[in-house]
Amino acid sequence: MKKQYDYLLVGSGLFAGVFAYYAKKAGKTCLVLEKREHAGGNIYCENIEGINVHRYGAHIFHTSNKEVWNFVNSLVEFNRYTNSPVANYKGEMYNMPFNMNTFSRMWGISTPEEAKKIINEQRKVIKGEPKNLEEQAISLVGTHIYQKLVKGYTEKQWGRDCKELPAFIIKRLPVRYTYDNNYFNDLYQGIPIGGYNKITEKLFEGCEIRLGADYLADKEKYDALADKVVYTGTIDSYFDYCFGKLQYRSLRFETEVLDCDNYQGNAVINYTDRETPYTRIIEHKHFEFGTQEKTVITREYPAEWTEGMEPYYPVNDERNQELYKKYAELAGKEKNVIFGGRLAEYRYYDMDKVIESALSCVKKEFGNE
């Protein structure tokens, strides 16, 4: 019997969206199943007081891949937003990433030479190979920056002491000896004018989308509807956790409307002391240079992931990587199923990298569309 659809897309994030966009160009039909009550995955924005609120944390698009940049700009126009977060350590404000503005504020100095001298002196306290994250961080940025701007934030993020975390989590910490607050080194960055939902709408145009639909709860029924499945959910749940559960870190968000036009003067402020329970406050209007009379802020709290929570960050340590490999091997044997995206590939992906991965999948599937 001929199936109703060419492709069944499980999830409606960026990977599925890019795939759907090119599938339609190739004349294929797509049914999209989304567990949540909205499409767009973690880039979904909610309009509150005329402000596009990033429901699942700050999403700033940045890339050095021209193909990816041209692709997203063919869907929607981007503004010139530049990510320049600020760190608040017990009321002391520091520019991020660590640069001459940071060092000048911390030590009252003004030249790169002075900054290098202090950092190099402080790094010397670590002898030999760093044994944990604390030693790794100090070996990169010295003790003062580590204590004020790395330690508390990292411990909140991971829910454990830096001495208990493996050194490999921090491979590098960007240190710039210039007065440049641009966080990313990428060639291109910005925010879609009118919010990310505009991208989602373009990507899934012409697809049937069923919201609140749990694919795994009725897999056989849904599989019968299409020739091929594009699965972007958690890979371990697809195989019913047969080898055990992969680990994630999660997040909890508290969003509030405030009766003022400017709460913190920046889109993102990190709280780097251990005592403040949240890691950052996002003031959404600043992503789009908003001039609304009110403002909307979101406090972001890291959380240990448990069943039923949203899995945000894969815990890519040795144990989990070994486990993922077993699942990836099973996935390779599945006929007519494409596994892609952050959860199915168990990788922390920036948005541009998800799109890259999807474009490469599309080229295999449809040729150079």
Contacts in CASP RR format, 6 or more apart in sequence:
PFRMAT RR
TARGET T0000
AUTHOR 0000-0000-0000
METHOD contacts of the structure
MODEL  1
MKKQYDYLLVGSGLFAGVFAYYAKKAGKTCLVLEKREHAGGNIYCENIEG
INVHRYGAHIFHTSNKEVWNFVNSLVEFNRYTNSPVANYKGEMYNMPFNM
NTFSRMWGISTPEEAKKIINEQRKVIKGEPKNLEEQAISLVGTHIYQKLV
KGYTEKQWGRDCKELPAFIIKRLPVRYTYDNNYFNDLYQGIPIGGYNKIT
EKLFEGCEIRLGADYLADKEKYDALADKVVYTGTIDSYFDYCFGKLQYRS
LRFETEVLDCDNYQGNAVINYTDRETPYTRIIEHKHFEFGTQEKTVITRE
YPAEWTEGMEPYYPVNDERNQELYKKYAELAGKEKNVIFGGRLAEYRYYD
MDKVIESALSCVKKEFGNE
3 224 0 8 1.000
3 225 0 8 1.000
3 226 0 8 1.000
3 227 0 8 1.000
4 29 0 8 1.000
4 31 0 8 1.000
4 225 0 8 1.000
4 226 0 8 1.000
5 29 0 8 1.000
5 30 0 8 1.000
5 31 0 8 1.000
5 208 0 8 1.000
5 225 0 8 1.000
5 226 0 8 1.000
5 227 0 8 1.000
6 23 0 8 1.000
6 28 0 8 1.000
6 29 0 8 1.000
6 30 0 8 1.000
6 226 0 8 1.000
6 227 0 8 1.000
6 228 0 8 1.000
7 19 0 8 1.000
7 20 0 8 1.000
7 23 0 8 1.000
7 28 0 8 1.000
7 29 0 8 1.000
7 30 0 8 1.000
7 31 0 8 1.000
7 226 0 8 1.000
7 227 0 8 1.000
7 228 0 8 1.000
7 229 0 8 1.000
7 230 0 8 1.000
8 30 0 8 1.000
8 31 0 8 1.000
8 33 0 8 1.000
8 215 0 8 1.000
8 222 0 8 1.000
8 223 0 8 1.000
8 225 0 8 1.000
8 226 0 8 1.000
8 228 0 8 1.000
8 229 0 8 1.000
8 230 0 8 1.000
9 16 0 8 1.000
9 17 0 8 1.000
9 19 0 8 1.000
9 20 0 8 1.000
9 30 0 8 1.000
9 31 0 8 1.000
9 32 0 8 1.000
9 33 0 8 1.000
9 207 0 8 1.000
9 229 0 8 1.000
9 230 0 8 1.000
9 232 0 8 1.000
10 16 0 8 1.000
10 33 0 8 1.000
10 215 0 8 1.000
10 229 0 8 1.000
10 230 0 8 1.000
10 231 0 8 1.000
10 232 0 8 1.000
10 233 0 8 1.000
11 32 0 8 1.000
11 33 0 8 1.000
11 34 0 8 1.000
11 35 0 8 1.000
11 41 0 8 1.000
11 215 0 8 1.000
11 232 0 8 1.000
11 233 0 8 1.000
12 32 0 8 1.000
12 34 0 8 1.000
12 39 0 8 1.000
12 40 0 8 1.000
12 41 0 8 1.000
12 200 0 8 1.000
12 204 0 8 1.000
12 209 0 8 1.000
13 39 0 8 1.000
13 40 0 8 1.000
13 41 0 8 1.000
13 42 0 8 1.000
13 43 0 8 1.000
13 200 0 8 1.000
13 232 0 8 1.000
14 40 0 8 1.000
14 41 0 8 1.000
14 43 0 8 1.000
14 203 0 8 1.000
14 341 0 8 1.000
14 351 0 8 1.000
14 354 0 8 1.000
14 355 0 8 1.000
14 358 0 8 1.000
15 230 0 8 1.000
15 232 0 8 1.000
15 340 0 8 1.000
15 341 0 8 1.000
15 342 0 8 1.000
15 344 0 8 1.000
15 354 0 8 1.000
15 357 0 8 1.000
15 358 0 8 1.000
15 361 0 8 1.000
16 32 0 8 1.000
16 230 0 8 1.000
16 232 0 8 1.000
17 200 0 8 1.000
17 203 0 8 1.000
17 204 0 8 1.000
17 358 0 8 1.000
18 71 0 8 1.000
18 203 0 8 1.000
18 354 0 8 1.000
18 355 0 8 1.000
18 358 0 8 1.000
18 359 0 8 1.000
18 362 0 8 1.000
19 230 0 8 1.000
19 338 0 8 1.000
19 358 0 8 1.000
19 361 0 8 1.000
19 362 0 8 1.000
19 365 0 8 1.000
20 30 0 8 1.000
20 32 0 8 1.000
20 203 0 8 1.000
20 204 0 8 1.000
20 207 0 8 1.000
21 202 0 8 1.000
21 203 0 8 1.000
21 204 0 8 1.000
22 362 0 8 1.000
22 365 0 8 1.000
22 366 0 8 1.000
22 369 0 8 1.000
23 30 0 8 1.000
23 365 0 8 1.000
23 366 0 8 1.000
24 30 0 8 1.000
24 205 0 8 1.000
24 206 0 8 1.000
24 207 0 8 1.000
25 366 0 8 1.000
25 369 0 8 1.000
26 366 0 8 1.000
26 369 0 8 1.000
30 207 0 8 1.000
30 208 0 8 1.000
31 207 0 8 1.000
31 208 0 8 1.000
31 210 0 8 1.000
31 225 0 8 1.000
31 226 0 8 1.000
32 39 0 8 1.000
32 204 0 8 1.000
32 207 0 8 1.000
32 208 0 8 1.000
32 209 0 8 1.000
32 210 0 8 1.000
33 210 0 8 1.000
33 213 0 8 1.000
33 214 0 8 1.000
33 215 0 8 1.000
33 222 0 8 1.000
34 40 0 8 1.000
34 41 0 8 1.000
34 209 0 8 1.000
34 210 0 8 1.000
34 211 0 8 1.000
34 212 0 8 1.000
34 213 0 8 1.000
35 212 0 8 1.000
35 213 0 8 1.000
35 214 0 8 1.000
35 215 0 8 1.000
36 44 0 8 1.000
36 211 0 8 1.000
36 212 0 8 1.000
37 211 0 8 1.000
37 212 0 8 1.000
38 44 0 8 1.000
38 211 0 8 1.000
39 200 0 8 1.000
39 204 0 8 1.000
39 209 0 8 1.000
39 211 0 8 1.000
40 196 0 8 1.000
40 197 0 8 1.000
40 200 0 8 1.000
41 56 0 8 1.000
41 200 0 8 1.000
42 56 0 8 1.000
42 57 0 8 1.000
42 59 0 8 1.000
42 312 0 8 1.000
43 54 0 8 1.000
43 56 0 8 1.000
43 59 0 8 1.000
43 196 0 8 1.000
43 199 0 8 1.000
43 200 0 8 1.000
43 351 0 8 1.000
44 55 0 8 1.000
44 56 0 8 1.000
44 196 0 8 1.000
44 197 0 8 1.000
44 200 0 8 1.000
45 52 0 8 1.000
45 53 0 8 1.000
45 54 0 8 1.000
45 55 0 8 1.000
45 195 0 8 1.000
45 196 0 8 1.000
45 197 0 8 1.000
46 52 0 8 1.000
46 53 0 8 1.000
46 55 0 8 1.000
47 53 0 8 1.000
48 255 0 8 1.000
48 257 0 8 1.000
48 296 0 8 1.000
49 257 0 8 1.000
49 292 0 8 1.000
49 294 0 8 1.000
49 295 0 8 1.000
49 296 0 8 1.000
50 292 0 8 1.000
51 284 0 8 1.000
51 285 0 8 1.000
51 288 0 8 1.000
51 290 0 8 1.000
51 292 0 8 1.000
51 294 0 8 1.000
51 295 0 8 1.000
51 296 0 8 1.000
52 194 0 8 1.000
52 195 0 8 1.000
52 196 0 8 1.000
52 197 0 8 1.000
52 284 0 8 1.000
52 287 0 8 1.000
52 288 0 8 1.000
53 255 0 8 1.000
53 284 0 8 1.000
53 296 0 8 1.000
53 298 0 8 1.000
54 196 0 8 1.000
54 282 0 8 1.000
54 284 0 8 1.000
54 287 0 8 1.000
54 298 0 8 1.000
55 253 0 8 1.000
56 251 0 8 1.000
56 253 0 8 1.000
56 310 0 8 1.000
56 312 0 8 1.000
57 251 0 8 1.000
57 253 0 8 1.000
57 282 0 8 1.000
57 298 0 8 1.000
57 300 0 8 1.000
58 267 0 8 1.000
58 268 0 8 1.000
58 280 0 8 1.000
58 282 0 8 1.000
58 287 0 8 1.000
59 191 0 8 1.000
59 196 0 8 1.000
59 351 0 8 1.000
60 81 0 8 1.000
60 83 0 8 1.000
60 184 0 8 1.000
60 189 0 8 1.000
60 190 0 8 1.000
60 191 0 8 1.000
60 287 0 8 1.000
61 72 0 8 1.000
61 78 0 8 1.000
61 189 0 8 1.000
61 190 0 8 1.000
61 191 0 8 1.000
61 192 0 8 1.000
61 351 0 8 1.000
61 352 0 8 1.000
62 83 0 8 1.000
62 184 0 8 1.000
62 186 0 8 1.000
62 188 0 8 1.000
62 189 0 8 1.000
62 190 0 8 1.000
62 350 0 8 1.000
62 352 0 8 1.000
63 69 0 8 1.000
63 186 0 8 1.000
63 187 0 8 1.000
63 188 0 8 1.000
63 189 0 8 1.000
63 350 0 8 1.000
63 351 0 8 1.000
63 352 0 8 1.000
64 185 0 8 1.000
64 186 0 8 1.000
64 187 0 8 1.000
64 188 0 8 1.000
65 352 0 8 1.000
65 356 0 8 1.000
66 187 0 8 1.000
66 188 0 8 1.000
67 359 0 8 1.000
68 352 0 8 1.000
68 355 0 8 1.000
68 356 0 8 1.000
68 359 0 8 1.000
69 187 0 8 1.000
69 188 0 8 1.000
69 352 0 8 1.000
71 355 0 8 1.000
71 359 0 8 1.000
72 78 0 8 1.000
72 192 0 8 1.000
72 199 0 8 1.000
72 355 0 8 1.000
75 198 0 8 1.000
75 199 0 8 1.000
75 202 0 8 1.000
75 203 0 8 1.000
76 192 0 8 1.000
76 193 0 8 1.000
76 194 0 8 1.000
76 195 0 8 1.000
76 198 0 8 1.000
76 199 0 8 1.000
76 202 0 8 1.000
77 192 0 8 1.000
77 193 0 8 1.000
78 190 0 8 1.000
78 191 0 8 1.000
78 192 0 8 1.000
78 193 0 8 1.000
79 190 0 8 1.000
79 191 0 8 1.000
79 192 0 8 1.000
79 193 0 8 1.000
79 288 0 8 1.000
79 289 0 8 1.000
80 190 0 8 1.000
81 189 0 8 1.000
81 190 0 8 1.000
81 191 0 8 1.000
81 267 0 8 1.000
81 287 0 8 1.000
81 288 0 8 1.000
81 289 0 8 1.000
82 182 0 8 1.000
82 189 0 8 1.000
82 190 0 8 1.000
83 182 0 8 1.000
83 183 0 8 1.000
83 184 0 8 1.000
83 189 0 8 1.000
83 267 0 8 1.000
83 268 0 8 1.000
84 95 0 8 1.000
84 96 0 8 1.000
84 181 0 8 1.000
84 182 0 8 1.000
84 183 0 8 1.000
84 266 0 8 1.000
85 96 0 8 1.000
85 183 0 8 1.000
85 266 0 8 1.000
85 267 0 8 1.000
85 268 0 8 1.000
85 269 0 8 1.000
85 270 0 8 1.000
85 280 0 8 1.000
86 93 0 8 1.000
86 94 0 8 1.000
86 95 0 8 1.000
86 96 0 8 1.000
86 266 0 8 1.000
86 268 0 8 1.000
86 269 0 8 1.000
86 270 0 8 1.000
87 93 0 8 1.000
87 94 0 8 1.000
87 95 0 8 1.000
87 96 0 8 1.000
87 148 0 8 1.000
87 149 0 8 1.000
87 153 0 8 1.000
87 269 0 8 1.000
87 270 0 8 1.000
87 271 0 8 1.000
87 272 0 8 1.000
88 269 0 8 1.000
88 270 0 8 1.000
88 271 0 8 1.000
88 272 0 8 1.000
89 148 0 8 1.000
89 149 0 8 1.000
89 272 0 8 1.000
89 273 0 8 1.000
90 273 0 8 1.000
92 105 0 8 1.000
92 148 0 8 1.000
93 105 0 8 1.000
94 101 0 8 1.000
94 102 0 8 1.000
94 105 0 8 1.000
94 106 0 8 1.000
94 148 0 8 1.000
94 149 0 8 1.000
95 101 0 8 1.000
95 102 0 8 1.000
95 105 0 8 1.000
95 181 0 8 1.000
96 102 0 8 1.000
96 149 0 8 1.000
96 181 0 8 1.000
96 183 0 8 1.000
96 270 0 8 1.000
97 173 0 8 1.000
97 174 0 8 1.000
97 175 0 8 1.000
97 176 0 8 1.000
97 181 0 8 1.000
97 183 0 8 1.000
98 141 0 8 1.000
98 145 0 8 1.000
98 149 0 8 1.000
98 173 0 8 1.000
98 174 0 8 1.000
98 175 0 8 1.000
98 176 0 8 1.000
99 175 0 8 1.000
99 176 0 8 1.000
99 177 0 8 1.000
99 178 0 8 1.000
99 179 0 8 1.000
99 180 0 8 1.000
99 181 0 8 1.000
100 112 0 8 1.000
100 115 0 8 1.000
100 176 0 8 1.000
100 177 0 8 1.000
100 178 0 8 1.000
100 179 0 8 1.000
100 180 0 8 1.000
101 179 0 8 1.000
101 181 0 8 1.000
102 145 0 8 1.000
102 149 0 8 1.000
103 109 0 8 1.000
103 114 0 8 1.000
103 115 0 8 1.000
103 118 0 8 1.000
103 119 0 8 1.000
104 110 0 8 1.000
106 144 0 8 1.000
106 145 0 8 1.000
106 148 0 8 1.000
107 114 0 8 1.000
107 115 0 8 1.000
107 118 0 8 1.000
107 144 0 8 1.000
109 115 0 8 1.000
109 118 0 8 1.000
112 177 0 8 1.000
112 178 0 8 1.000
115 177 0 8 1.000
116 177 0 8 1.000
118 144 0 8 1.000
119 141 0 8 1.000
119 142 0 8 1.000
119 145 0 8 1.000
119 175 0 8 1.000
122 138 0 8 1.000
122 142 0 8 1.000
122 143 0 8 1.000
122 144 0 8 1.000
123 138 0 8 1.000
123 139 0 8 1.000
123 140 0 8 1.000
123 141 0 8 1.000
123 142 0 8 1.000
125 138 0 8 1.000
125 142 0 8 1.000
125 143 0 8 1.000
126 135 0 8 1.000
126 138 0 8 1.000
126 139 0 8 1.000
130 136 0 8 1.000
130 138 0 8 1.000
130 139 0 8 1.000
130 167 0 8 1.000
131 167 0 8 1.000
132 162 0 8 1.000
132 163 0 8 1.000
132 164 0 8 1.000
132 165 0 8 1.000
132 166 0 8 1.000
132 167 0 8 1.000
133 154 0 8 1.000
133 162 0 8 1.000
133 163 0 8 1.000
133 165 0 8 1.000
133 166 0 8 1.000
133 167 0 8 1.000
133 169 0 8 1.000
133 170 0 8 1.000
134 146 0 8 1.000
134 151 0 8 1.000
134 162 0 8 1.000
134 163 0 8 1.000
134 165 0 8 1.000
135 167 0 8 1.000
136 167 0 8 1.000
136 168 0 8 1.000
136 169 0 8 1.000
136 170 0 8 1.000
137 146 0 8 1.000
137 150 0 8 1.000
137 151 0 8 1.000
137 154 0 8 1.000
137 162 0 8 1.000
137 170 0 8 1.000
137 173 0 8 1.000
138 146 0 8 1.000
140 170 0 8 1.000
140 172 0 8 1.000
140 173 0 8 1.000
140 175 0 8 1.000
141 150 0 8 1.000
141 173 0 8 1.000
141 175 0 8 1.000
148 272 0 8 1.000
149 272 0 8 1.000
150 162 0 8 1.000
150 170 0 8 1.000
150 173 0 8 1.000
150 272 0 8 1.000
151 162 0 8 1.000
151 272 0 8 1.000
151 274 0 8 1.000
152 162 0 8 1.000
152 272 0 8 1.000
152 273 0 8 1.000
152 274 0 8 1.000
153 270 0 8 1.000
153 271 0 8 1.000
153 272 0 8 1.000
153 279 0 8 1.000
154 162 0 8 1.000
154 165 0 8 1.000
154 169 0 8 1.000
154 170 0 8 1.000
155 161 0 8 1.000
155 162 0 8 1.000
155 274 0 8 1.000
156 274 0 8 1.000
156 277 0 8 1.000
156 278 0 8 1.000
156 279 0 8 1.000
156 302 0 8 1.000
157 249 0 8 1.000
157 279 0 8 1.000
157 302 0 8 1.000
158 165 0 8 1.000
158 169 0 8 1.000
158 249 0 8 1.000
158 302 0 8 1.000
159 302 0 8 1.000
159 304 0 8 1.000
166 317 0 8 1.000
174 185 0 8 1.000
186 352 0 8 1.000
191 287 0 8 1.000
191 288 0 8 1.000
192 198 0 8 1.000
192 199 0 8 1.000
193 288 0 8 1.000
194 288 0 8 1.000
195 288 0 8 1.000
213 222 0 8 1.000
215 222 0 8 1.000
215 231 0 8 1.000
216 237 0 8 1.000
216 238 0 8 1.000
223 229 0 8 1.000
227 336 0 8 1.000
228 336 0 8 1.000
228 337 0 8 1.000
228 338 0 8 1.000
229 336 0 8 1.000
229 337 0 8 1.000
229 338 0 8 1.000
230 337 0 8 1.000
230 338 0 8 1.000
230 340 0 8 1.000
231 238 0 8 1.000
231 337 0 8 1.000
231 338 0 8 1.000
231 339 0 8 1.000
231 340 0 8 1.000
231 344 0 8 1.000
232 339 0 8 1.000
232 340 0 8 1.000
232 341 0 8 1.000
232 342 0 8 1.000
232 343 0 8 1.000
232 344 0 8 1.000
233 343 0 8 1.000
233 344 0 8 1.000
234 246 0 8 1.000
234 311 0 8 1.000
234 343 0 8 1.000
234 344 0 8 1.000
235 246 0 8 1.000
235 324 0 8 1.000
235 327 0 8 1.000
235 328 0 8 1.000
235 331 0 8 1.000
235 339 0 8 1.000
235 343 0 8 1.000
235 344 0 8 1.000
235 345 0 8 1.000
235 346 0 8 1.000
236 243 0 8 1.000
236 244 0 8 1.000
236 245 0 8 1.000
236 246 0 8 1.000
236 323 0 8 1.000
236 327 0 8 1.000
238 327 0 8 1.000
238 331 0 8 1.000
238 339 0 8 1.000
238 344 0 8 1.000
239 327 0 8 1.000
239 330 0 8 1.000
239 331 0 8 1.000
242 330 0 8 1.000
243 323 0 8 1.000
243 326 0 8 1.000
243 327 0 8 1.000
244 323 0 8 1.000
246 314 0 8 1.000
246 315 0 8 1.000
246 320 0 8 1.000
246 323 0 8 1.000
246 324 0 8 1.000
246 327 0 8 1.000
246 346 0 8 1.000
247 305 0 8 1.000
247 314 0 8 1.000
247 315 0 8 1.000
247 320 0 8 1.000
248 305 0 8 1.000
248 311 0 8 1.000
248 312 0 8 1.000
248 313 0 8 1.000
248 314 0 8 1.000
248 315 0 8 1.000
249 302 0 8 1.000
249 303 0 8 1.000
249 304 0 8 1.000
249 305 0 8 1.000
249 312 0 8 1.000
249 313 0 8 1.000
249 315 0 8 1.000
250 302 0 8 1.000
250 303 0 8 1.000
250 304 0 8 1.000
250 305 0 8 1.000
250 306 0 8 1.000
250 309 0 8 1.000
250 310 0 8 1.000
250 311 0 8 1.000
250 312 0 8 1.000
250 313 0 8 1.000
251 300 0 8 1.000
251 301 0 8 1.000
251 302 0 8 1.000
251 303 0 8 1.000
251 310 0 8 1.000
251 312 0 8 1.000
252 300 0 8 1.000
252 301 0 8 1.000
252 302 0 8 1.000
252 303 0 8 1.000
253 298 0 8 1.000
253 299 0 8 1.000
253 300 0 8 1.000
253 301 0 8 1.000
254 278 0 8 1.000
254 298 0 8 1.000
254 299 0 8 1.000
254 301 0 8 1.000
255 296 0 8 1.000
255 297 0 8 1.000
255 298 0 8 1.000
256 296 0 8 1.000
256 297 0 8 1.000
256 298 0 8 1.000
256 299 0 8 1.000
257 294 0 8 1.000
257 295 0 8 1.000
257 296 0 8 1.000
258 294 0 8 1.000
258 295 0 8 1.000
258 296 0 8 1.000
258 297 0 8 1.000
259 294 0 8 1.000
260 294 0 8 1.000
260 295 0 8 1.000
261 291 0 8 1.000
261 292 0 8 1.000
261 293 0 8 1.000
261 294 0 8 1.000
261 295 0 8 1.000
262 283 0 8 1.000
262 295 0 8 1.000
263 281 0 8 1.000
263 283 0 8 1.000
263 295 0 8 1.000
263 297 0 8 1.000
264 281 0 8 1.000
264 283 0 8 1.000
264 297 0 8 1.000
265 283 0 8 1.000
265 286 0 8 1.000
266 283 0 8 1.000
266 286 0 8 1.000
267 282 0 8 1.000
267 283 0 8 1.000
267 284 0 8 1.000
267 286 0 8 1.000
267 287 0 8 1.000
268 280 0 8 1.000
268 281 0 8 1.000
268 282 0 8 1.000
268 283 0 8 1.000
269 280 0 8 1.000
269 281 0 8 1.000
269 283 0 8 1.000
270 279 0 8 1.000
270 280 0 8 1.000
271 278 0 8 1.000
271 279 0 8 1.000
271 280 0 8 1.000
271 281 0 8 1.000
277 301 0 8 1.000
278 299 0 8 1.000
278 300 0 8 1.000
278 301 0 8 1.000
279 300 0 8 1.000
279 301 0 8 1.000
279 302 0 8 1.000
280 299 0 8 1.000
280 300 0 8 1.000
281 297 0 8 1.000
281 298 0 8 1.000
281 299 0 8 1.000
281 300 0 8 1.000
282 297 0 8 1.000
282 298 0 8 1.000
282 300 0 8 1.000
283 295 0 8 1.000
283 296 0 8 1.000
283 297 0 8 1.000
284 295 0 8 1.000
284 296 0 8 1.000
284 297 0 8 1.000
284 298 0 8 1.000
285 292 0 8 1.000
285 295 0 8 1.000
285 296 0 8 1.000
303 309 0 8 1.000
305 311 0 8 1.000
305 312 0 8 1.000
311 343 0 8 1.000
313 348 0 8 1.000
314 320 0 8 1.000
314 324 0 8 1.000
314 342 0 8 1.000
314 346 0 8 1.000
314 347 0 8 1.000
314 348 0 8 1.000
316 346 0 8 1.000
316 347 0 8 1.000
316 348 0 8 1.000
320 346 0 8 1.000
324 346 0 8 1.000
327 346 0 8 1.000
328 339 0 8 1.000
328 346 0 8 1.000
331 337 0 8 1.000
331 339 0 8 1.000
331 344 0 8 1.000
332 339 0 8 1.000
338 361 0 8 1.000
338 365 0 8 1.000
339 345 0 8 1.000
340 357 0 8 1.000
340 358 0 8 1.000
340 361 0 8 1.000
341 347 0 8 1.000
341 349 0 8 1.000
341 354 0 8 1.000
341 357 0 8 1.000
341 358 0 8 1.000
342 348 0 8 1.000
342 349 0 8 1.000
342 354 0 8 1.000
345 357 0 8 1.000
349 357 0 8 1.000
362 369 0 8 1.000
363 369 0 8 1.000
END
